[in-house]
Amino acid sequence: MADNDIGSLVVMDHGDLVGMLTFREVILSVVRNGGTVGNSTVRSVMDDHPLTCTPETEIDEVRRMMLDRHARYMPVMDQRTLMGVISFYDVAKAVVESQDFENRMLKAYIRDWPVDEAPAQPAAN
């Protein structure tokens, strides 16, 4: 994983998702084994109940799920088919891009706001 700059591995068994292995699980295993990987297997170290989402899951929901579980990676599943993996970086980037778009739209709206020629005068008594 380190040699290839890979942050997570999806673990499949006969076409079914059975877990996720991330640096977090590897580090926890190293700590449990006194500083070495030892004879640990992927199955004994992986998260065997990873969060998943579908291609239709809203980004805000993905963000909430990832924050609740402190997950950095989430498999995207369509039924039993792995479509890809979304990272917290992907989610953060999408949120920033969405906020930038909303910002530009609001600024354009404000810039085009109709301005009264003269302020209203109070009525004379």
N, CA, C and O atoms as a DFTB+ gen file, in Angstrom:
500 C
 N C O
     1  1       0.834      -1.190       0.000
     2  2       0.000       0.000       0.000
     3  2       0.874       1.247       0.000
     4  3       0.615       2.187      -0.752
     5  1       1.899       1.262       0.830
     6  2       2.777       2.434       0.911
     7  2       3.559       2.613      -0.389
     8  3       3.696       3.734      -0.878
     9  1       4.068       1.528      -0.946
    10  2       4.853       1.617      -2.178
    11  2       4.057       2.182      -3.346
    12  3       4.619       2.844      -4.219
    13  1       2.742       1.923      -3.368
    14  2       1.911       2.353      -4.483
    15  2       0.971       3.505      -4.120
    16  3       0.061       3.827      -4.884
    17  1       1.186       4.125      -2.959
    18  2       0.372       5.254      -2.499
    19  2      -1.122       4.912      -2.536
    20  3      -1.938       5.671      -3.059
    21  1      -1.453       3.748      -1.967
    22  2      -2.835       3.279      -1.905
    23  2      -3.302       3.377      -0.460
    24  3      -2.696       2.799       0.441
    25  1      -4.394       4.122      -0.250
    26  2      -4.893       4.351       1.103
    27  2      -5.869       3.305       1.581
    28  3      -6.071       3.153       2.786
    29  1      -6.483       2.575       0.653
    30  2      -7.460       1.567       1.059
    31  2      -7.519       0.446       0.038
    32  3      -7.248       0.636      -1.147
    33  1      -7.881      -0.725       0.532
    34  2      -8.093      -1.885      -0.326
    35  2      -9.483      -2.431      -0.042
    36  3      -9.868      -2.598       1.115
    37  1     -10.222      -2.703      -1.086
    38  2     -11.516      -3.359      -0.945
    39  2     -11.247      -4.857      -0.976
    40  3     -10.573      -5.353      -1.879
    41  1     -11.772      -5.573       0.008
    42  2     -11.543      -7.015       0.088
    43  2     -12.796      -7.725      -0.413
    44  3     -13.889      -7.559       0.129
    45  1     -12.604      -8.517      -1.460
    46  2     -13.711      -9.242      -2.087
    47  2     -13.475     -10.743      -1.921
    48  3     -12.334     -11.203      -1.881
    49  1     -14.568     -11.495      -1.827
    50  2     -14.495     -12.956      -1.758
    51  2     -15.565     -13.512      -2.681
    52  3     -16.757     -13.380      -2.404
    53  1     -15.145     -14.134      -3.779
    54  2     -16.059     -14.686      -4.773
    55  2     -17.057     -13.634      -5.270
    56  3     -18.241     -13.925      -5.437
    57  1     -16.572     -12.418      -5.502
    58  2     -17.403     -11.359      -6.043
    59  2     -18.198     -10.568      -5.015
    60  3     -18.896      -9.622      -5.378
    61  1     -18.108     -10.932      -3.752
    62  2     -18.831     -10.215      -2.704
    63  2     -17.879      -9.382      -1.863
    64  3     -16.769      -9.808      -1.545
    65  1     -18.337      -8.179      -1.507
    66  2     -17.572      -7.318      -0.609
    67  2     -17.571      -7.947       0.781
    68  3     -18.629      -8.224       1.346
    69  1     -16.370      -8.172       1.330
    70  2     -16.285      -8.754       2.672
    71  2     -15.530      -7.853       3.642
    72  3     -15.503      -8.128       4.842
    73  1     -14.913      -6.774       3.139
    74  2     -14.217      -5.891       4.062
    75  2     -13.433      -4.802       3.362
    76  3     -13.361      -4.727       2.136
    77  1     -12.838      -3.948       4.213
    78  2     -11.950      -2.870       3.758
    79  2     -10.689      -2.928       4.606
    80  3     -10.741      -3.157       5.815
    81  1      -9.584      -2.721       3.961
    82  2      -8.306      -2.628       4.663
    83  2      -7.734      -1.250       4.366
    84  3      -7.473      -0.909       3.213
    85  1      -7.543      -0.460       5.426
    86  2      -6.963       0.862       5.281
    87  2      -5.726       0.939       6.159
    88  3      -5.433       0.028       6.934
    89  1      -4.998       2.063       6.018
    90  2      -3.830       2.243       6.871
    91  2      -4.211       2.178       8.342
    92  3      -3.413       1.723       9.162
    93  1      -5.421       2.625       8.695
    94  2      -5.860       2.594      10.091
    95  2      -5.815       1.168      10.637
    96  3      -5.281       0.928      11.720
    97  1      -6.385       0.213       9.871
    98  2      -6.389      -1.181      10.329
    99  2      -4.969      -1.743      10.396
   100  3      -4.641      -2.493      11.315
   101  1      -4.138      -1.387       9.436
   102  2      -2.752      -1.862       9.439
   103  2      -2.018      -1.329      10.668
   104  3      -1.326      -2.082      11.353
   105  1      -2.167      -0.040      10.945
   106  2      -1.493       0.562      12.109
   107  2      -1.996      -0.058      13.405
   108  3      -1.201      -0.366      14.293
   109  1      -3.311      -0.246      13.524
   110  2      -3.857      -0.881      14.731
   111  2      -3.293      -2.280      14.918
   112  3      -3.009      -2.689      16.043
   113  1      -3.131      -3.012      13.835
   114  2      -2.548      -4.354      13.908
   115  2      -1.093      -4.304      14.357
   116  3      -0.656      -5.112      15.177
   117  1      -0.352      -3.347      13.814
   118  2       1.055      -3.193      14.200
   119  2       1.161      -2.871      15.691
   120  3       2.026      -3.403      16.388
   121  1       0.279      -1.999      16.173
   122  2       0.297      -1.641      17.601
   123  2      -0.033      -2.871      18.448
   124  3       0.640      -3.138      19.443
   125  1      -1.074      -3.624      18.053
   126  2      -1.463      -4.832      18.805
   127  2      -0.345      -5.868      18.829
   128  3      -0.208      -6.619      19.795
   129  1       0.457      -5.908      17.760
   130  2       1.528      -6.910      17.654
   131  2       2.879      -6.376      18.107
   132  3       3.915      -6.934      17.746
   133  1       2.881      -5.317      18.882
   134  2       4.136      -4.817      19.440
   135  2       5.082      -4.221      18.423
   136  3       6.298      -4.326      18.581
   137  1       4.557      -3.599      17.384
   138  2       5.403      -2.903      16.425
   139  2       5.725      -3.682      15.170
   140  3       6.547      -3.241      14.367
   141  1       5.106      -4.815      14.985
   142  2       5.358      -5.610      13.786
   143  2       4.043      -6.143      13.234
   144  3       3.066      -6.283      13.969
   145  1       4.022      -6.436      11.950
   146  2       2.820      -7.011      11.350
   147  2       2.680      -8.464      11.761
   148  3       1.567      -8.965      11.921
   149  1       3.788      -9.130      11.928
   150  2       3.753     -10.531      12.343
   151  2       3.116     -11.406      11.289
   152  3       3.332     -11.211      10.093
   153  1       2.331     -12.369      11.734
   154  2       1.667     -13.302      10.824
   155  2       0.211     -12.932      10.591
   156  3      -0.598     -13.794      10.247
   157  1      -0.130     -11.676      10.771
   158  2      -1.514     -11.232      10.600
   159  2      -1.969     -11.449       9.164
   160  3      -1.203     -11.274       8.216
   161  1      -3.223     -11.831       9.026
   162  2      -3.834     -11.960       7.700
   163  2      -4.730     -10.751       7.448
   164  3      -5.142     -10.059       8.379
   165  1      -5.018     -10.513       6.189
   166  2      -5.914      -9.417       5.834
   167  2      -7.258      -9.615       6.531
   168  3      -7.811      -8.663       7.081
   169  1      -7.788     -10.832       6.515
   170  2      -9.089     -11.103       7.122
   171  2      -9.105     -10.772       8.610
   172  3     -10.117     -10.300       9.128
   173  1      -7.988     -11.015       9.305
   174  2      -7.961     -10.761      10.750
   175  2      -7.799      -9.279      11.083
   176  3      -8.042      -8.869      12.218
   177  1      -7.395      -8.481      10.107
   178  2      -7.099      -7.067      10.351
   179  2      -8.159      -6.145       9.749
   180  3      -8.406      -5.062      10.280
   181  1      -8.782      -6.557       8.657
   182  2      -9.694      -5.687       7.914
   183  2     -10.938      -5.316       8.719
   184  3     -11.291      -5.980       9.694
   185  1     -11.585      -4.246       8.288
   186  2     -12.898      -3.867       8.802
   187  2     -13.897      -4.742       8.056
   188  3     -14.093      -4.572       6.853
   189  1     -14.530      -5.675       8.760
   190  2     -15.428      -6.610       8.083
   191  2     -16.872      -6.117       8.004
   192  3     -17.756      -6.850       7.561
   193  1     -17.108      -4.889       8.427
   194  2     -18.420      -4.249       8.274
   195  2     -18.227      -2.817       7.763
   196  3     -18.613      -1.865       8.441
   197  1     -17.635      -2.656       6.580
   198  2     -17.377      -1.292       6.096
   199  2     -18.669      -0.579       5.710
   200  3     -19.648      -1.200       5.296
   201  1     -18.641       0.730       5.857
   202  2     -19.734       1.554       5.360
   203  2     -19.754       1.428       3.849
   204  3     -18.703       1.321       3.216
   205  1     -20.931       1.442       3.276
   206  2     -21.059       1.469       1.824
   207  2     -22.137       2.484       1.448
   208  3     -22.965       2.870       2.273
   209  1     -22.105       2.898       0.208
   210  2     -23.151       3.761      -0.328
   211  2     -23.433       3.300      -1.746
   212  3     -22.771       2.402      -2.267
   213  1     -24.419       3.925      -2.359
   214  2     -24.755       3.614      -3.747
   215  2     -24.418       4.829      -4.600
   216  3     -24.165       5.906      -4.060
   217  1     -24.409       4.681      -5.912
   218  2     -24.164       5.842      -6.766
   219  2     -25.224       6.939      -6.586
   220  3     -24.964       8.098      -6.909
   221  1     -26.399       6.593      -6.081
   222  2     -27.481       7.558      -5.894
   223  2     -27.452       8.246      -4.533
   224  3     -28.234       9.170      -4.308
   225  1     -26.577       7.828      -3.616
   226  2     -26.525       8.428      -2.281
   227  2     -26.080       9.880      -2.395
   228  3     -25.101      10.187      -3.074
   229  1     -26.809      10.773      -1.721
   230  2     -26.464      12.198      -1.714
   231  2     -25.113      12.408      -1.035
   232  3     -24.793      11.732      -0.058
   233  1     -24.323      13.343      -1.556
   234  2     -22.996      13.632      -1.003
   235  2     -23.083      14.054       0.461
   236  3     -22.224      13.677       1.258
   237  1     -24.105      14.830       0.832
   238  2     -24.251      15.230       2.234
   239  2     -24.439      14.016       3.140
   240  3     -23.930      13.993       4.260
   241  1     -25.165      13.010       2.662
   242  2     -25.355      11.781       3.437
   243  2     -24.035      11.016       3.540
   244  3     -23.699      10.506       4.609
   245  1     -23.292      10.935       2.452
   246  2     -21.980      10.272       2.471
   247  2     -21.071      10.985       3.467
   248  3     -20.389      10.340       4.263
   249  1     -21.064      12.313       3.421
   250  2     -20.230      13.093       4.345
   251  2     -20.614      12.794       5.794
   252  3     -19.741      12.576       6.634
   253  1     -21.927      12.784       6.092
   254  2     -22.383      12.513       7.454
   255  2     -21.962      11.108       7.902
   256  3     -21.479      10.922       9.019
   257  1     -22.151      10.131       7.023
   258  2     -21.783       8.753       7.352
   259  2     -20.286       8.638       7.632
   260  3     -19.874       7.993       8.596
   261  1     -19.479       9.269       6.783
   262  2     -18.028       9.191       6.945
   263  2     -17.590       9.883       8.231
   264  3     -16.718       9.381       8.940
   265  1     -18.186      11.026       8.532
   266  2     -17.843      11.736       9.767
   267  2     -18.247      10.936      10.995
   268  3     -17.488      10.853      11.961
   269  1     -19.443      10.344      10.967
   270  2     -19.921       9.556      12.116
   271  2     -19.007       8.379      12.429
   272  3     -18.781       8.062      13.597
   273  1     -18.477       7.726      11.388
   274  2     -17.636       6.540      11.584
   275  2     -16.140       6.824      11.445
   276  3     -15.328       5.902      11.514
   277  1     -15.770       8.090      11.252
   278  2     -14.360       8.456      11.042
   279  2     -13.755       7.655       9.884
   280  3     -12.601       7.231       9.942
   281  1     -14.556       7.459       8.838
   282  2     -14.114       6.679       7.679
   283  2     -13.521       7.610       6.627
   284  3     -14.073       8.674       6.344
   285  1     -12.419       7.209       6.065
   286  2     -11.795       7.997       5.006
   287  2     -12.132       7.466       3.621
   288  3     -11.972       8.171       2.625
   289  1     -12.597       6.224       3.561
   290  2     -12.909       5.588       2.288
   291  2     -14.214       4.812       2.415
   292  3     -14.510       4.239       3.464
   293  1     -14.996       4.800       1.326
   294  2     -16.258       4.074       1.340
   295  2     -16.491       3.423      -0.019
   296  3     -16.472       4.099      -1.047
   297  1     -16.709       2.117      -0.022
   298  2     -17.049       1.456      -1.288
   299  2     -18.407       1.938      -1.793
   300  3     -19.347       2.128      -1.021
   301  1     -18.482       2.128      -3.102
   302  2     -19.739       2.503      -3.745
   303  2     -20.257       1.238      -4.438
   304  3     -19.629       0.703      -5.352
   305  1     -21.417       0.783      -3.974
   306  2     -21.961      -0.484      -4.450
   307  2     -23.265      -0.267      -5.217
   308  3     -24.090       0.563      -4.834
   309  1     -23.438      -1.013      -6.291
   310  2     -24.712      -1.085      -7.002
   311  2     -25.152      -2.535      -6.863
   312  3     -24.688      -3.423      -7.579
   313  1     -26.067      -2.744      -5.912
   314  2     -26.453      -4.102      -5.520
   315  2     -25.200      -4.787      -4.964
   316  3     -24.665      -4.350      -3.945
   317  1     -24.726      -5.851      -5.617
   318  2     -23.522      -6.550      -5.150
   319  2     -22.292      -6.180      -5.973
   320  3     -21.221      -6.752      -5.772
   321  1     -22.434      -5.222      -6.906
   322  2     -21.325      -4.853      -7.787
   323  2     -20.591      -3.642      -7.233
   324  3     -21.199      -2.609      -6.952
   325  1     -19.279      -3.778      -7.077
   326  2     -18.436      -2.668      -6.648
   327  2     -18.269      -1.704      -7.817
   328  3     -17.744      -2.071      -8.869
   329  1     -18.725      -0.453      -7.620
   330  2     -18.624       0.557      -8.663
   331  2     -17.364       1.399      -8.510
   332  3     -16.869       1.968      -9.483
   333  1     -16.847       1.476      -7.286
   334  2     -15.666       2.277      -7.015
   335  2     -15.546       2.538      -5.531
   336  3     -16.275       1.962      -4.723
   337  1     -14.621       3.408      -5.180
   338  2     -14.414       3.805      -3.790
   339  2     -14.392       5.323      -3.750
   340  3     -13.676       5.958      -4.525
   341  1     -15.174       5.906      -2.852
   342  2     -15.165       7.345      -2.685
   343  2     -14.361       7.662      -1.434
   344  3     -14.498       6.991      -0.411
   345  1     -13.523       8.686      -1.521
   346  2     -12.683       9.066      -0.388
   347  2     -13.230      10.329       0.259
   348  3     -14.028      11.052      -0.339
   349  1     -12.797      10.584       1.477
   350  2     -13.220      11.802       2.151
   351  2     -12.722      13.015       1.371
   352  3     -13.379      14.055       1.358
   353  1     -11.569      12.889       0.722
   354  2     -11.066      13.968      -0.141
   355  2     -12.054      14.249      -1.270
   356  3     -12.344      15.407      -1.568
   357  1     -12.576      13.180      -1.904
   358  2     -13.563      13.356      -2.979
   359  2     -14.785      14.107      -2.471
   360  3     -15.290      15.010      -3.138
   361  1     -15.259      13.725      -1.279
   362  2     -16.439      14.364      -0.693
   363  2     -16.145      15.826      -0.384
   364  3     -16.943      16.703      -0.715
   365  1     -15.002      16.095       0.252
   366  2     -14.642      17.473       0.599
   367  2     -14.523      18.330      -0.657
   368  3     -14.972      19.476      -0.674
   369  1     -13.927      17.784      -1.696
   370  2     -13.777      18.519      -2.960
   371  2     -15.149      18.847      -3.552
   372  3     -15.363      19.966      -4.019
   373  1     -16.074      17.895      -3.541
   374  2     -17.418      18.127      -4.071
   375  2     -18.150      19.194      -3.269
   376  3     -18.853      20.028      -3.840
   377  1     -17.988      19.174      -1.952
   378  2     -18.640      20.164      -1.096
   379  2     -18.079      21.556      -1.377
   380  3     -18.839      22.517      -1.495
   381  1     -16.759      21.670      -1.483
   382  2     -16.134      22.963      -1.765
   383  2     -16.580      23.484      -3.132
   384  3     -16.893      24.667      -3.268
   385  1     -16.610      22.618      -4.141
   386  2     -17.043      23.037      -5.471
   387  2     -18.500      23.508      -5.448
   388  3     -18.849      24.482      -6.114
   389  1     -19.337      22.824      -4.691
   390  2     -20.744      23.208      -4.580
   391  2     -20.879      24.557      -3.880
   392  3     -21.668      25.405      -4.298
   393  1     -20.109      24.749      -2.817
   394  2     -20.155      26.023      -2.099
   395  2     -19.619      27.156      -2.970
   396  3     -20.164      28.259      -2.944
   397  1     -18.575      26.909      -3.731
   398  2     -18.042      27.923      -4.641
   399  2     -19.095      28.324      -5.672
   400  3     -19.257      29.509      -5.965
   401  1     -19.807      27.345      -6.222
   402  2     -20.858      27.623      -7.203
   403  2     -21.965      28.466      -6.566
   404  3     -22.406      29.459      -7.145
   405  1     -22.414      28.062      -5.360
   406  2     -23.456      28.829      -4.670
   407  2     -22.982      30.247      -4.384
   408  3     -23.749      31.199      -4.523
   409  1     -21.727      30.392      -3.985
   410  2     -21.142      31.712      -3.723
   411  2     -21.195      32.588      -4.971
   412  3     -21.610      33.745      -4.903
   413  1     -20.779      32.042      -6.100
   414  2     -20.786      32.797      -7.354
   415  2     -22.206      33.205      -7.735
   416  3     -22.434      34.327      -8.188
   417  1     -23.166      32.286      -7.550
   418  2     -24.563      32.592      -7.895
   419  2     -25.111      33.690      -6.983
   420  3     -25.793      34.600      -7.453
   421  1     -24.821      33.612      -5.690
   422  2     -25.287      34.646      -4.759
   423  2     -24.658      35.999      -5.079
   424  3     -25.343      37.022      -5.048
   425  1     -23.376      36.013      -5.384
   426  2     -22.707      37.273      -5.723
   427  2     -23.286      37.866      -7.000
   428  3     -23.463      39.081      -7.092
   429  1     -23.583      37.029      -7.980
   430  2     -24.185      37.514      -9.222
   431  2     -25.585      38.058      -8.944
   432  3     -25.980      39.077      -9.511
   433  1     -26.323      37.393      -8.088
   434  2     -27.670      37.848      -7.730
   435  2     -27.609      39.201      -7.025
   436  3     -28.387      40.102      -7.336
   437  1     -26.695      39.341      -6.086
   438  2     -26.548      40.597      -5.349
   439  2     -26.093      41.715      -6.283
   440  3     -26.584      42.839      -6.189
   441  1     -25.168      41.416      -7.171
   442  2     -24.654      42.413      -8.107
   443  2     -25.768      42.934      -9.010
   444  3     -25.765      44.108      -9.379
   445  1     -26.711      42.081      -9.368
   446  2     -27.808      42.467     -10.254
   447  2     -29.041      42.956      -9.492
   448  3     -30.087      43.182     -10.101
   449  1     -28.936      43.121      -8.187
   450  2     -30.065      43.568      -7.365
   451  2     -30.503      44.953      -7.820
   452  3     -29.664      45.843      -7.962
   453  1     -31.818      45.160      -8.054
   454  2     -32.271      46.500      -8.474
   455  2     -32.082      47.506      -7.341
   456  3     -32.379      47.225      -6.180
   457  1     -31.584      48.675      -7.706
   458  2     -31.313      49.718      -6.724
   459  2     -32.335      50.834      -6.921
   460  3     -32.560      51.271      -8.049
   461  1     -32.969      51.310      -5.811
   462  2     -33.890      52.449      -5.891
   463  2     -33.082      53.694      -6.228
   464  3     -31.935      53.844      -5.808
   465  1     -33.706      54.582      -6.995
   466  2     -33.032      55.818      -7.388
   467  2     -32.753      56.709      -6.183
   468  3     -31.640      57.209      -6.019
   469  1     -33.754      56.903      -5.351
   470  2     -33.588      57.777      -4.184
   471  2     -34.230      57.105      -2.990
   472  3     -35.259      56.441      -3.119
   473  1     -33.621      57.277      -1.826
   474  2     -34.219      56.665      -0.645
   475  2     -35.570      57.302      -0.350
   476  3     -35.774      58.483      -0.630
   477  1     -36.477      56.539       0.204
   478  2     -37.803      57.065       0.545
   479  2     -37.667      58.132       1.627
   480  3     -36.904      57.973       2.580
   481  1     -38.430      59.241       1.463
   482  2     -38.413      60.344       2.432
   483  2     -39.529      60.122       3.446
   484  3     -40.615      59.663       3.094
   485  1     -39.257      60.450       4.700
   486  2     -40.317      60.319       5.709
   487  2     -41.438      61.310       5.406
   488  3     -41.178      62.390       4.877
   489  1     -42.660      60.961       5.729
   490  2     -43.817      61.833       5.492
   491  2     -43.747      63.058       6.369
   492  3     -43.369      62.982       7.538
   493  1     -44.123      64.215       5.786
   494  2     -44.107      65.477       6.552
   495  2     -45.368      65.570       7.384
   496  3     -46.440      65.158       6.941
   497  1     -45.248      66.104       8.574
   498  2     -46.405      66.280       9.461
   499  2     -46.992      67.630       9.293
   500  3     -47.975      67.963       9.956
